[in-house]
């Protein structure tokens, strides 16, 4: 896997983790642009 991709996914995961942990448990909070994001993880990478 491309190291730059790996770094990007790690940043993304950290961001999501922080977002989830910093919200009240009863209110899942998503980034404002979540709905209009393109899927960032191509399925074939899971199978690689």
Phi, psi and omega in degrees: 000143179298125181305326180292322176297315180302315180298319180298313181295322178298317177298316181300314180296317179299317180299313180296319181298314179298318181299315181291316184291332184273357179261156173300140185305329185279346183238094177296129185247128179248152176303148184305326185267011186304316186294331185257011178286146169283151173300130187263351184242104178299137185300325184295340179290330177295326185271353184295000000 
